[in-house]
């Protein structure tokens, strides 16, 4: 995991280049890309590895049409103000023709207005409904929470047949954006609805309130709060199944997890040839299994590099992304975008974790 302790602007402007930083006067034909995310978090560290692996593979194969890829990583700390600062620094850098990121919905919503009309940006994992169609320059690989949340709500009601659902969520752009459509799809009032304070100090109080309602299912949405929420749920005797948003990806790393279902665009157990090849390469490079953040960031890097090479300029890169109909080597499947910048043709999967057992299926 990477740690950044610089002050706000210092962290925003700090550059970490994949492969190597081009020396002055060298690499004039190289492709220069930005990457923005909360690299010090567990999900950010996995995304960083995905970007790094894709860039290394591209460069080891001689680049895209002979052009090597150079990526500058800048930390937005999943903070809206920091994300806007990072976006401005990328826009002001004439070498950069496209940005991979931002990872969180909060950061991406804040940065979108800075990039609009000036820089193409491809987010691996921002899922807020507010991002659909907000800018012709913004694309993303993860479906909107308005789609995912509603399908999870319908799944809980019609397939799991649960009637007393406790809901706990980060009170953030991401959390609210997934919970609202989930409740719409659920179609019944939740037994408990508990927003988590941004500090996380209230989690035990939130969970104790849910426990009093004796739920038969928990729906949880969060990122860094996930392990604390799951620990608190089990400590309060709530042993019912948990459905979680994709922010819980990788929660089983470092803790014991039972009867948890996570909505994901990718699992390391997928059987598609491109997915298997990516997982093998990631394991060989980092000695751990990749999660959805790693896979999506890997694919975003491939897509952005190919579009940048075809487009040759920022406006050309944007146009190339909009026209992309690409199936070559992506871990999470073919890359295509709608006119609103949302991905087309991506299924929603549910990974069920029960101790050492993993099952992965598509929700129809």
N, C-alpha and C positions, 0 to 999 in steps of 0.2 A: 504494500500500500504506500502511496506517496503522501507526504505531509508537506503542507505549505503554511508557513507562519509569517509571511511578509504582510505589511500593512496593505490596506485596500487596493490602492492603485499599484503598489509594488507587485502584489500577487497577480493583479489583472494583466500587467504588462510583462510578466516573467515569461520567457520563451524556452520551451523544451522541444528540440527538434528530433523527429524520428530519423534514423539512419545517421545523419550528421548535419550540422548547420553548414550551409554552403558558404564558403569563404567569399569575401568581396571579389567580384569579377569572375566568379566561377558559377557554373550551373545556370547560365542564362536561359537554357531551354527547359529547366526543371519546372514542375508544377508545385506551386506554393499554396498550401491549404492551412486554414486555422482549425483548431479543435477546442471547444469550450465545454466545461463540465465541472462538477464538484469532485475533483480527482482525489481528494483526501478521504472520501467516503468509501465504503466497501463496494457499492455499485459503481462508483466512479473509477475505482481502481480496475475493476473488471472491464469497463468500457475502454479505459486507457489501453489495456492489453489488447483488446480487439482491434483498435485503431493501429496500434504498433505492429501487430502481426500482419494485418492487411498491407500496410506500407512496406514492411520488410519483404513480404512475398512479391509484391509488385516490383520492387527495386531489384530483387534477386533474379527476376525474370527479364530484366532490362528496361523496366518502366512501362508506361502506357504509351504505345507508339514511339518508344525510345526516350520518353521523358520520365525522369525520376521524380518521385513524390517526396516532398519535404513538408512536414506537419509541425506547426507551432502550437503547443498546448498552453492554454491560459485558464486559470481557475476562476470560476464564477461563484463558488461556495453555495450554489443553489439559491442565491440571493438575487432578487430582482434588480436592485441598484448596482450590484457588482456586475451582473450579467450585461446591463446596459453599458457600463464602462468597458467591459471586454469587447462588446460588439463594436463600439466606437473605435477602439484600438485596431480592430481588424479592418474596419471600413477605411480607416486612415492609412493603412499599410498598402501601398500600391502593388506590391508583389502578390498579395493574396487574392486568389480568384474565387474561392468558395470556402465555406465554413461547415465543419461537421459538429453538430451540437444544436442547441444546448440540451443537456440530458433531462433536466427537470422541467415540468410545466411552468412552475413559477418563474424560472429563469428565462424560458423560451418566450413566454407571454411578454415579459418586460423588454427583451431584446428585439422582438419582431419588428417593432416600429423603427428601430435604428437601422436594421438591415433593409427595410422596405425601399425598393427602388435603387439600392446601392450594392447589395451583396447577396448572392444566392446562399441559402443555408439549408442544410438537411439534418433534421433532428432524428437520432436513432430511437428516442424513447419518450419524448414529450407527448402527452395524450390528452391534454385539456381540450374540451369541445370549443373553447374560445379561439383556438388556433385554426380551425377549419375556414379556409377562404380569407384569412385576415390579410394575406399578402401574396402576390404572384411570385414573390421571391422566396417563399417559405415552403418547404416540403418536409414530410416526415414518414418514417417507416412503420410506426405503431399506429393501429387504428384509434380513432377518437374514443374517449371514455363514454361518450353518449351511446356508442354502439356496444362496446364491451360491457358496460354497466347494466344496460337493459337486458342483454342476453344472460348475464349472470343472475339477475333478478328472476327472469322467467325460468331459468334452470333450477333455482332454489325452490320455486313454487310448484313447478309442474313435474320435475324429475326427482328432486329430493323430497318433495311434498312436506316442506317444513312450514309451520304456522306461527312459531314464536321465535322470530329472528332478532338477535341482538346485533346492533351495528356500532362499530367504533372506528373512528377515522381521524386522520390528521386534518386539522382545520386549516387547510391550505388550498391553493388552486387545484392541485391534483386530487386531494381528498374529496373536496366538494364536487368536483367534476365527475367523479366516479360514483359517489354515493347517490346523488340525485337521480340519475337514470336507473341505478339498481333498484331504488325504491319504486320508481315508475314501473319497472318490469315485475317486481315482486307483487304489486297490486294489493297489498294488505299493509296495515300499519305495523311498523316494527314493534317488538316487545320493549326495546330500549334503543335509544339513539344518543350516542355519546361522542361529541367532538373532543379531540385531544388538544389541550393547550400547546402552543408551539414550543414551550419549554420542556414539555413532557412530564412536568412535575405532578400532574393530576392523574396519571395513568392508573394508579392503584384505586383512586377514588372512582374513576370512570368504570373500571372493571367490577368493583364492588357493587356499584349501582346496577350494572347488567346482571350480576349474579343473583340479585334479589328477584329478578323477573323470571328466573328459571328458563332460559332460552333453550331451544332445541337445535339452533344453528347460530354461528357467529359469522358476520361479514365484516372483514377488517381491511382498512385501507391505510397505507403509510409507507414510509421508506425506512429511515433509520430507527423509527419507533417500533418496528416489527418484532424484534427479539424481546423487548421489554413487555410489549402487549401480550405476546404468546406466553411468556413466563408468568405474567400476572393472571392471565386467564386460567392456566392450569393450577396455579397456587391457590386460587379462589374456588377450586373444585369444579370449574367449568370444563368438562371433558367431552363436550359435544364437538361435532365437526366444525372446522373453520374454513371458510372460503376467503381468500385474500386476493387483492389486486397485485399487479405485476411488481409493485414496489417491494414485495416480500421475496422476490427472486433471490435464491441463494441463502435463505434463512436457515437451511439445514446445515450450512457450513459453520461448525463451532457449537451447535446445540442439538439436543435430541428433539425430534419433531414427530408427532403422531397425529394422524387424521386431519391433515391440513391439505387443502386444495388451492393451488395458485393458478390464476389465469395468466397464461404466458404465450408469447408468440414463438417461443423456442424452448426446447429441452435438449440436454446433451444425450438423451436416449432416443432421439429421432432416428429413423431408419433410412432417410433419403441419402443417396450417395454424396451429394455436396455437403450435407450436414455431417455425415460420418467423417468425411475428409477434413472438414474444419475442426471437428472435435479432436481428431487424432493429432492434427498440427498444433492445436492449442495446448493439449496435454503434453506434447513433446517439448514445447517451448516454455511452459509455465508450471508444469507438474500438478495442475489442478484441472477440474472440469470447468468448461466455460458455462456461464449463465446467459440469460437472455440479453442482458446489457452488453456482454462481450460479443455475442453473435450479431446483434443489431448494429453495434458500432463497427464491427468488421465489415458488414454489408454496406453501411453508409459510406465507409471509406472507399470501398471498391466503386460504388455508384458515383460518388463525387469525383473521384480521380478520373473515371472514364468520361464523365460529362465535361470536366474541365479540359481534358485533352481534346475532346471533340469541339468544344465551344471556343477555346483559346482566349476568351475574355470573360468578364463577369456576366455581361448580358448574354453572351453566347453559352456560357455554362448554365445559366438559368433556363435558356431555351432547350438545351440538350437534356437537362433533368426533366423538364416538362414532357419531352418527347420520348423519354426512355422507355423501352420495352425490352428489358434485359433479363436473361435467365442464366448467365454464365457464372457458375461457381459460388452463388450466394448461399450462406448458411441457413437463412430463414425463408428462402423461396424467391421467386421472380420479383423484380422491382418494376412497378408501374404506378403512376400517380394520376389521380383525378384532377379536374380543373381547380379544385379547392386545395390541392397539395396533399390530400390524404392518400394512403396506399390503397390499391385496388387488388381484390382477389386474395386477401389474407384471411385464413381461418383463425378462429380463436381456440386455443387448446387449454386443457386443464391438467396440470401435473398434480397427482395425489402422492403425498409423502406420508408413509406410515413406518417409522423406524428406518430400517434398511431397504424397505420395499418402495419402488417407484413405479407408478403407472401413469401413462401419458395418452390422452385421447382428445379427439376433436369434438367440440360441442356444436351440434347441428342447429 
